[in-house]
Amino acid sequence: MKPITQHVVPHPKGWALKRGGSERATKVFTTQGQAINYGQDVSRNQGAEFFVHGRNGRIRERTSYGNDPFPPRG
């Protein structure tokens, strides 16, 4: 089973939260901060990986809200 991912990405109307692999936005926001706050809540509830993309589309932050091994290997 593929892990669930949520992405904050640039959108023509501002910033959007999209589920990984989806073409359509879950929700669109006017600011990136609003999209990040909403995306973090959704990702926590789903135990998902959370990615924040910059204006250029490249990933600038990544957070995991589930399925992390504890204790970490190393």
Residue frames relative to the residue before (quaternion, step in Angstrom):
aa qw qx qy qz dx dy dz
M 1.0000 0.0000 0.0000 0.0000 0.00 0.00 0.00
K 0.4208 -0.7069 0.5131 0.2448 3.56 -0.86 0.99
P 0.4784 -0.6573 0.4882 0.3174 3.58 -1.00 0.73
I 0.4905 -0.6422 0.5032 0.3062 3.55 -1.17 0.64
T 0.0385 -0.7838 0.6195 0.0199 3.56 -1.01 0.85
Q 0.1505 -0.7459 0.6426 0.0898 3.53 -1.23 0.65
H 0.1146 -0.8125 0.5716 0.0101 3.57 -0.95 0.94
V 0.2271 -0.7021 0.6554 0.1611 3.57 -1.09 0.82
V 0.0362 0.8230 -0.5576 0.1018 3.56 -0.55 1.24
P 0.5909 -0.5502 0.4337 0.3999 3.59 -1.20 0.42
H 0.0739 -0.7800 0.6214 0.0003 3.57 -1.11 0.76
P 0.6220 -0.5633 0.3721 0.3966 3.65 -1.03 0.58
K 0.7399 0.3724 -0.2206 0.5150 3.62 1.12 -0.58
G 0.7820 -0.2160 0.1309 0.5699 3.62 1.23 0.27
W 0.6858 -0.3936 0.3588 0.4960 3.55 -0.51 -1.30
A 0.1594 -0.8031 0.5709 0.0601 3.55 -1.05 0.78
L 0.3021 -0.6739 0.6350 0.2265 3.51 -1.33 0.47
K 0.0006 -0.7961 0.6037 -0.0428 3.55 -0.80 1.09
R 0.4157 -0.6536 0.5665 0.2811 3.54 -1.12 0.68
G 0.5890 -0.5964 0.4131 0.3560 3.59 -1.01 0.78
G 0.8013 0.2582 -0.2185 0.4935 3.56 -0.89 1.00
S 0.6218 0.5426 -0.3382 0.4523 3.59 1.24 -0.18
E 0.4136 -0.6946 0.5347 0.2460 3.56 -1.11 0.73
R 0.7312 0.4229 -0.2221 0.4870 3.59 1.03 -0.81
A 0.4912 -0.6508 0.4999 0.2919 3.52 -1.17 0.67
T 0.4804 -0.6324 0.5256 0.3049 3.55 -1.13 0.71
K 0.7682 -0.1359 0.1414 0.6095 3.55 0.97 -0.97
V 0.2559 -0.7613 0.5798 0.1370 3.59 -1.12 0.72
F 0.1332 -0.7925 0.5948 0.0217 3.57 -1.03 0.93
T 0.5238 -0.6330 0.4635 0.3318 3.57 -1.21 0.45
T 0.7882 0.2124 -0.1325 0.5622 3.62 1.10 -0.59
Q 0.5853 -0.5789 0.4380 0.3612 3.52 -1.23 0.53
G 0.6106 0.5734 -0.3480 0.4210 3.60 1.04 -0.73
Q 0.6440 0.5070 -0.3182 0.4764 3.59 0.99 -0.84
A 0.6576 0.5111 -0.3067 0.4607 3.58 0.96 -0.88
I 0.6461 0.5183 -0.3200 0.4600 3.59 0.99 -0.81
N 0.6573 0.5129 -0.3180 0.4514 3.61 0.86 -0.91
Y 0.6739 0.4780 -0.2907 0.4825 3.58 0.89 -0.92
G 0.6656 0.5245 -0.2963 0.4406 3.58 0.94 -0.92
Q 0.6296 0.5245 -0.3364 0.4640 3.58 1.04 -0.73
D 0.6455 0.5153 -0.3218 0.4629 3.60 0.96 -0.82
V 0.6602 0.5003 -0.3020 0.4719 3.58 0.90 -0.94
S 0.6751 0.5057 -0.2955 0.4484 3.59 0.89 -0.94
R 0.6243 0.5248 -0.3386 0.4692 3.60 1.02 -0.75
N 0.6762 0.5041 -0.2910 0.4516 3.58 0.89 -0.94
Q 0.7375 0.4062 -0.2215 0.4919 3.59 1.06 -0.74
G 0.3669 -0.7122 0.5062 0.3193 3.60 1.21 -0.36
A 0.3725 0.7746 -0.4231 0.2867 3.56 1.15 0.76
E 0.5053 -0.5504 0.5496 0.3737 3.52 -1.42 0.13
F 0.1629 -0.8001 0.5748 0.0534 3.58 -0.97 0.90
F 0.0735 -0.8074 0.5853 -0.0132 3.57 -0.75 1.11
V 0.1451 -0.7523 0.6362 0.0907 3.56 -1.07 0.82
H 0.1874 -0.7858 0.5846 0.0749 3.55 -0.74 1.12
G 0.4384 -0.6729 0.5284 0.2752 3.56 -1.17 0.60
R 0.7391 -0.3950 0.2946 0.4593 3.59 -1.31 -0.02
N 0.6719 0.4920 -0.2937 0.4693 3.59 1.13 -0.61
G 0.5718 -0.6258 0.3610 0.3887 3.60 1.29 -0.01
R 0.5785 0.5927 -0.3803 0.4116 3.59 1.22 -0.23
I 0.5418 -0.6200 0.4619 0.3296 3.57 -1.12 0.73
R 0.0975 -0.8089 0.5781 0.0452 3.57 -0.87 0.97
E 0.7769 0.1082 -0.0866 0.6142 3.61 1.25 -0.32
R 0.0307 -0.7764 0.6294 0.0114 3.53 -1.22 0.64
T 0.0160 0.7859 -0.6164 0.0462 3.56 -0.94 0.96
S 0.2366 -0.7598 0.5892 0.1396 3.56 -1.06 0.77
Y 0.1349 -0.7997 0.5826 0.0541 3.56 -0.87 0.99
G 0.8081 0.1411 -0.1218 0.5587 3.57 1.13 0.50
N 0.8224 0.2910 -0.2067 0.4429 3.53 -1.37 0.27
D 0.3905 0.6842 -0.5202 0.3297 3.59 1.03 0.68
P 0.4262 -0.6891 0.5092 0.2900 3.60 -0.89 0.84
F 0.0261 -0.7834 0.6208 0.0149 3.56 -1.00 0.82
P 0.5014 -0.2730 -0.8052 0.1603 1.64 -1.44 1.95
P 0.6014 -0.5748 0.4052 0.3791 3.58 -1.17 0.52
R 0.5110 -0.6268 0.4855 0.3321 3.55 -1.12 0.64
G 0.4668 0.6863 -0.4812 0.2820 3.55 -1.05 0.49
